Amino acid sequence: MAAPAHKKITRAVHRHRHLSKQGVLERAFTFAFRGLVYAQIWEDPAVDMEALAITPDCHVVTIASGGCNVLSYLTADPAKITAVDLNTAHIALNRLKLMAARTLPDHAAFHRFFAQADSRENVAAYRDVVAPHLDEATRRYWEGRDLIGRRRIGGFARGIYKHGLLGRFIGAAHLLARLHGVNPRRMLDATTLAEQRVIFEAELAPIFDKGFVRWLTSQPASLFGLGIPPAQFEALAGDERMDAVLKARLKKLACDFDLKDNYFAVQAFGRGYAANDPASEGPLPPYLQAANHDAVRARADRVDVRHVNFTDFLRDQPAASADRYILLDAQDWMDDDQLNALWAQITRTAKPGARVLFRTAGEPSILPGRVVDAVMDQWAYQAEASRDYTARDRSAIYGGVHLYVLRDAQ
């Protein structure tokens, strides 16, 4: 399955000749993207569920990524979720999370597996409880070995959030900060928003003024760890230097939200989920919160995980068969032909009142002027709401969160 999966990612990313500068970067990115990229997805599910207004009759179609939001959407009680992805590791992670939710005995075991994710008991729980119920491909992935010969399931005994492309990127960023005499974990010492701002401005912000950091962040390959392909690098930078853009995004993450309520910041600065108050479970995605465990467990069988391209999946579906579409930032990767093919299928399969949610590296929506008017005229862009969702997205990575709603048929 790995070879066909890589070919699908290649078709999505490669736009230039092999030996051109952009072509080399594109091929380096697809090589890096072959394994696990996101152990945790970096789109805020609280914003998503508010924007999507999921109802009990909804069929939700989403890109799977790390699976956090797929399982979190279950708390909104949709009828069905179809999660698609081109990355084999993400497919295996989604299927593992869903089966663990169904088979582990209680929330404590589920929390230990995916919130703590650093216990040898997790490997035993996988072997004795979860693995017997998994499909063959998923078992083969988790029981297979990584590049240095360790079984992949062992990542849940070593802190899975330190692994994968993004986990290693965050680790490298911590190392770079330490080389400049700064420990990013200091952010977690703050107890108020005012203290968060003081620590950021005094300790983290000056790193971005260093010559080496300015040079490093200007290299497209340096952001492969964020899952940003070369085409998206240009959209993220816009007319500014990349160091200034990254500094502004990190400032939003560090300063705009209370750390006691922002698990994205805790992951970025602490490299894992951790409670500031030992008596509480700390900030967590909805699917890992104790109050939601019974709902996630009971509804896990509503999720269908597919190893397929989003457009190809929709092409095989009946007309007017889906209600909610979540594209993450995948459109930033697409050329105009791919965008038009995608939106033609979204429009064909959309039920009345359908909603589409996506994110972009830059601030504006990328659709105007690229998707044909005959399609776009059927959708209403929710500009004011989109600005509000962008401001409140706690992950702080993206320039824009965008919501489109299908217009009433005339």
C-alpha positions in Angstrom: 0.0 0.0 0.0 2.9 2.4 0.6 4.0 2.7 -3.1 0.5 3.6 -4.4 0.1 6.0 -1.5 3.3 7.8 -2.3 2.2 8.1 -6.0 -1.0 9.8 -4.9 1.0 12.4 -2.8 3.4 12.8 -5.7 0.6 13.7 -8.0 -0.8 16.2 -5.5 2.5 18.1 -4.9 4.8 17.8 -8.0 4.3 20.7 -10.4 7.9 21.3 -11.8 10.6 19.4 -13.7 12.7 17.0 -11.7 16.0 19.0 -11.8 14.5 22.5 -11.4 15.0 24.1 -8.0 11.2 23.9 -7.2 11.1 20.4 -8.6 13.9 19.2 -6.2 12.1 20.9 -3.3 8.8 19.2 -4.2 10.4 15.8 -4.4 12.2 16.3 -1.1 8.9 17.2 0.5 7.1 14.2 -0.8 9.9 12.0 0.5 9.6 13.6 4.0 5.8 13.2 3.8 5.9 9.4 3.4 5.8 8.6 7.1 3.8 9.9 10.0 3.5 13.7 9.8 0.9 14.7 12.4 0.5 12.7 15.6 -1.8 15.6 16.5 -3.9 17.6 14.0 -3.3 21.4 14.2 -6.8 22.7 13.4 -9.0 23.8 16.3 -12.0 21.5 16.6 -13.9 23.9 18.8 -13.9 26.5 15.9 -14.6 23.7 13.4 -17.7 22.5 15.2 -19.1 25.9 15.7 -18.6 26.8 12.0 -19.9 23.5 10.7 -23.1 23.5 12.9 -23.2 19.7 12.7 -26.6 18.1 13.2 -27.6 14.5 13.9 -28.5 13.9 10.2 -25.1 15.1 8.9 -22.7 13.2 6.7 -19.3 14.8 7.4 -16.5 14.3 4.9 -13.1 15.4 6.1 -9.4 14.9 5.6 -8.3 12.6 8.3 -4.8 13.9 9.2 -3.9 12.8 12.8 -7.5 11.9 13.6 -8.0 14.2 16.6 -10.7 16.2 14.9 -12.3 13.2 13.3 -13.0 11.7 16.8 -13.8 15.1 18.3 -16.5 15.7 15.7 -18.2 12.6 17.1 -19.1 14.8 20.2 -21.4 16.8 17.9 -23.4 13.6 17.1 -23.2 13.4 13.3 -24.9 10.5 11.5 -21.7 9.6 9.7 -18.1 10.7 9.2 -16.0 9.7 6.2 -12.3 10.5 6.8 -10.0 10.4 3.8 -6.3 10.7 3.5 -3.4 10.0 1.1 -0.9 9.3 3.9 -0.7 5.7 5.0 0.5 6.5 8.5 -2.4 8.8 9.1 -4.9 6.1 7.9 -3.3 3.7 10.4 -3.4 6.3 13.2 -7.1 7.1 12.7 -8.0 3.4 12.6 -5.9 2.8 15.8 -7.6 5.7 17.6 -11.1 4.5 16.7 -10.5 0.9 17.6 -8.9 1.9 20.9 -11.9 4.1 21.7 -14.1 1.0 21.1 -12.1 -1.6 22.9 -10.0 -0.1 25.7 -11.9 -0.7 29.0 -12.3 2.9 30.2 -11.3 6.5 29.8 -8.3 6.1 32.0 -6.8 3.5 29.6 -7.7 5.7 26.6 -6.2 8.8 28.2 -3.0 6.9 29.1 -2.7 5.8 25.5 -3.3 9.0 23.6 -2.9 11.9 26.2 0.1 10.6 28.1 1.3 8.4 25.3 4.5 7.5 27.1 3.8 4.3 29.0 4.9 0.7 28.3 1.4 -0.3 29.5 0.1 1.2 26.2 2.1 -1.4 24.2 0.6 -4.2 26.3 -2.9 -2.7 25.9 -2.3 -2.6 22.1 -1.2 -6.2 22.0 -3.8 -7.7 24.3 -6.9 -5.5 23.7 -6.7 -3.4 20.5 -4.6 -5.3 17.9 -6.9 -8.4 17.7 -9.7 -6.2 16.3 -7.6 -4.2 13.8 -7.6 -4.8 10.1 -4.4 -6.4 8.6 -3.0 -3.3 7.0 -3.2 -1.3 10.2 -1.6 -4.0 12.3 1.1 -4.4 9.8 1.9 -0.7 10.0 2.0 -0.5 13.8 3.9 -3.7 14.2 6.3 -2.8 11.5 9.6 -1.1 12.2 10.8 2.5 11.7 14.0 3.6 10.1 16.1 2.6 13.1 14.4 -0.7 13.6 12.0 0.0 16.4 8.4 -1.2 16.2 6.1 1.8 15.5 3.7 1.0 18.3 6.5 1.6 20.7 6.1 5.3 20.0 3.2 5.2 22.5 5.7 4.2 25.2 8.1 7.0 24.3 5.9 10.0 23.8 4.2 9.7 20.4 4.0 13.5 20.1 7.7 13.8 19.9 7.6 11.6 16.8 6.4 12.1 13.3 7.6 14.9 11.1 5.9 17.7 13.1 7.1 16.2 16.4 10.7 16.2 15.2 10.2 19.8 13.8 9.1 21.0 17.3 12.0 19.2 18.8 14.4 20.9 16.4 12.9 24.3 17.2 13.4 23.6 21.0 17.0 22.7 20.3 17.5 25.9 18.2 16.0 28.0 21.0 18.2 26.3 23.6 21.3 27.0 21.5 20.3 30.7 21.9 19.9 30.3 25.7 16.1 30.0 25.7 13.9 27.2 27.0 10.5 27.3 25.3 9.0 25.3 28.2 9.3 28.6 30.2 6.0 29.6 28.5 4.2 27.0 30.6 5.3 28.8 33.8 3.0 31.7 33.0 -0.2 31.8 35.1 -1.9 34.8 33.3 -2.1 36.2 29.8 0.0 39.1 31.0 2.8 36.8 32.1 2.6 34.9 28.8 3.2 38.1 26.9 6.1 39.1 29.1 7.9 35.7 28.7 7.3 35.7 25.0 8.6 39.2 24.3 11.6 38.8 26.6 12.7 35.3 25.7 11.2 33.9 22.5 10.7 36.9 20.3 14.4 38.0 20.1 15.3 34.6 18.6 13.7 35.6 15.4 16.0 38.6 15.0 19.1 36.3 14.9 20.8 36.2 11.5 21.0 32.4 11.4 17.3 32.1 12.2 16.3 34.6 9.5 18.4 32.7 7.0 17.1 29.3 8.1 13.4 30.2 8.0 13.8 31.7 4.5 14.6 28.1 3.2 11.4 26.3 2.1 12.8 23.0 3.3 13.1 24.3 6.8 9.3 24.2 7.1 8.7 20.7 5.7 8.3 19.6 9.4 5.1 21.8 9.5 3.7 19.8 6.6 4.2 22.9 4.3 5.1 22.0 0.7 7.0 24.5 -1.5 3.9 25.9 -3.1 2.4 26.7 0.3 5.6 28.3 1.6 5.1 31.2 -0.9 1.5 31.7 0.2 2.5 31.7 3.8 5.2 34.3 3.4 3.3 36.6 1.1 5.1 39.9 0.8 6.8 39.6 4.2 10.0 37.8 5.4 9.2 34.4 6.7 10.8 35.0 10.1 8.4 37.9 10.6 5.4 35.7 9.6 6.5 32.9 11.9 7.1 35.3 14.8 3.6 36.7 14.4 2.0 33.3 14.3 4.0 32.1 17.4 3.0 35.3 19.2 -0.6 34.6 18.6 -0.2 31.0 19.9 1.8 32.2 23.0 -0.1 35.3 23.9 -3.7 35.4 22.6 -5.1 32.5 24.5 -4.9 31.3 28.1 -2.5 28.4 28.2 -4.9 26.6 30.6 -7.3 26.3 27.7 -5.0 25.8 24.8 -3.6 22.4 24.2 -1.9 23.5 21.0 0.4 25.8 23.0 1.0 23.1 25.5 2.1 20.8 22.7 4.3 23.4 21.1 6.0 24.5 24.3 5.9 21.4 26.4 6.0 18.7 23.6 3.1 16.8 24.9 -0.2 17.1 26.8 0.4 18.3 30.4 -1.8 19.7 33.1 -0.8 23.0 34.7 -2.9 21.8 37.7 -2.1 18.2 38.7 -5.6 17.9 40.0 -7.1 18.5 36.5 -6.7 16.7 33.2 -5.3 19.8 31.6 -6.2 21.2 28.2 -7.1 18.4 25.8 -8.8 17.9 22.4 -12.5 17.1 22.9 -12.1 13.4 22.1 -9.7 13.0 25.0 -11.8 14.8 27.6 -13.3 12.5 30.2 -16.8 14.1 29.8 -16.8 13.1 26.1 -15.5 9.5 26.4 -18.7 7.7 26.5 -20.0 9.6 23.4 -16.8 9.0 21.4 -16.8 5.3 22.3 -20.5 4.8 21.4 -20.2 6.6 18.1 -16.8 5.4 16.9 -18.4 3.0 14.4 -19.9 5.9 12.6 -16.5 6.8 11.1 -15.4 5.3 7.8 -11.6 5.8 7.2 -10.7 5.7 3.5 -7.2 5.7 1.9 -8.3 7.9 -1.1 -8.0 11.3 -2.6 -10.8 13.7 -1.5 -12.0 14.4 -5.0 -11.8 10.8 -6.1 -13.9 9.8 -3.1 -16.6 12.4 -3.9 -16.6 11.4 -7.6 -17.9 7.9 -6.5 -20.7 9.3 -4.3 -24.3 10.0 -5.2 -25.5 13.5 -5.8 -26.7 15.4 -2.7 -25.1 12.9 -0.4 -23.0 14.9 2.0 -23.6 17.9 4.4 -20.3 19.1 5.8 -16.8 19.2 4.1 -13.5 19.9 5.9 -10.5 20.4 3.6 -7.9 21.5 6.2 -5.3 23.4 4.2 -5.1 20.9 1.3 -6.2 23.4 -1.3 -3.0 25.4 -0.8 -1.3 22.4 -2.5 -3.6 22.4 -5.5 -3.4 24.0 -9.0 -6.4 25.5 -10.7 -7.4 22.3 -12.4 -7.3 20.3 -9.1 -9.3 23.0 -7.4 -12.0 23.1 -10.0 -12.3 19.3 -10.1 -12.6 19.3 -6.3 -15.3 22.0 -6.1 -17.3 20.5 -9.0 -17.6 17.3 -6.9 -18.3 19.2 -3.7 -21.1 21.1 -5.4 -22.5 18.0 -7.0 -22.6 15.9 -3.8 -23.7 18.8 -1.5 -27.1 18.6 0.2 -29.1 21.8 0.7 -27.5 23.9 3.5 -24.1 22.2 3.0 -21.0 23.9 4.6 -17.4 23.8 3.5 -14.6 24.7 6.0 -10.9 25.1 5.1 -7.8 26.9 6.1 -5.1 28.8 4.2 -1.5 29.6 4.9 -2.2 33.2 3.8 -5.0 35.3 5.0 -7.5 35.6 2.0 -9.5 32.7 0.6 -7.7 31.3 -2.4 -10.9 30.4 -4.4 -11.9 33.8 -6.1 -10.6 34.0 -9.6 -9.4 30.3 -9.6 -12.6 28.3 -9.3 -15.0 29.0 -12.2 -17.9 31.4 -11.5 -20.5 28.8 -12.4 -19.5 26.8 -9.3 -18.6 29.6 -7.0 -21.8 31.5 -7.6 -23.6 28.6 -5.9 -21.7 29.2 -2.6 -21.9 32.1 -0.2 -18.6 33.1 1.5 -19.2 33.9 5.2 -16.6 36.7 5.4 -17.4 38.1 8.8 -17.7 34.7 10.5 -14.5 33.6 8.8 -12.6 36.5 10.2 -13.9 35.6 13.7 -13.0 31.9 13.3 -9.5 32.9 12.2 -9.1 35.1 15.3 -10.3 32.3 17.6 -8.4 29.4 16.1 -6.2 28.4 19.0 -3.6 26.6 16.9 -2.6 30.0 15.5 -0.7 28.4 12.5 -3.0 29.5 9.7 -3.6 32.9 8.1 -7.2 32.2 7.4 -10.2 30.0 8.4 -12.8 30.1 5.7 -16.5 29.0 5.7 -18.7 28.6 2.6 -22.4 27.8 2.7 -24.4 26.4 -0.2 -26.9 29.0 -1.5 -30.6 28.1 -1.6 -31.7 26.7 -4.9 -33.5 29.4 -7.0 
